[in-house]
Amino acid sequence: MRILLDSNLILRSAQPKHSMYLPATQAMEELLEQGNELVYVPQVCYEFWSVATRPQSDNGLGLSPQQAEDELHRISTLFTFLNDPSNLYDAWLQS
């Protein structure tokens, strides 16, 4: 089964010192062990980037753009990326 990862899981997996790091990473590992395919979409990347590069004083991770890019690359090696179709916005407006 495909399971869409929420940006909060991705964010917590990038913060080893966060109290939710272990539950987040364990949940993803368990889902993978059960044979699920963990996927993420562009929206998750946008949200991750926004929080990851925001200063810690503003409830962000305080990562540099290069660090955030490196983390997104790491994520791309672990999970399946599902890109939005080019007509997604128009299709959504028409529904």
N, C-alpha and C positions, 0 to 999 in steps of 0.2 A: 504494500500500500504506500502511496505517496503521502507524505506529511509535510505541510508547509511550516517552515520554521519562522517563528516570530522574531522581530529584531531584538527583543529583550533577551532571548536565549543567546543570540549571537553576541550581543554586548556583554553579557555576563561571562560567556566563555572566553572573552578577551581580557578579563579582569581576575587573574588568579587570587588576588587578595580580597575580593568581594565575598561577602557572606553567602551569596547565591551562586558562586562559581561552581562549587561541587555539585549541588542539586541540578544545576543547569546542564553541566557536562555529563553527569551520570544519566540524566533523563535522555539525552541525545544518544549516548552509548547504548542504553537499554533498547531504545527504539531501533537502532541499527542492528543490534544483536537479534532482535525479533524478525529481522528481514525486511524492515521498512526502508523506503528510499526517502531520505530527508532532502527537501528542496527549498530553495529560496528564490525570491523574485526581485526585480529592480527596486521596488518600494523598500524592501528590507535593506538594500545597499544604501539608499538615500538616507533612511533613518539612522543606520549605523554611522554613516559619515558625519551626519549632523551632530550626533551625540559624541562620537569619538573625537572629533576635532574641536569641540566646545571646551573652553577652559574648565578645569575642575571646580573653580570658584562659582561657576554657573551650572553646576550639576552635569558636567561632561566628563570625558575621560582625559582630556588634556593631551591627546596624541597629536603629533605633527601630521601634516598631510601625507608624508612619506610613510610614517608608521601606520596610519589608517589604510593606506593603499596596500602595504605589506600584509596587514591583517585581512583585508578583503581577498587578497591573493591566497592566503592560507585557507580561508573559508572555501574558496573555489576549488581547492584540492580535496576537500572533505565532503562537500555536498553538491547536489545537482542544481545548476542554475536554469531557471525557466524564464526566458525572456518574454516580455510582453509583445503581442503581435502589433504590427505598425498601425493597425486600424482600431486598436483597443479603445481609445478615447471616443472616436466617432461611434463605434458600436455601443459603448456605454450610454452616450447621449441619446441614441435612438431607442434604447430599451425602456 
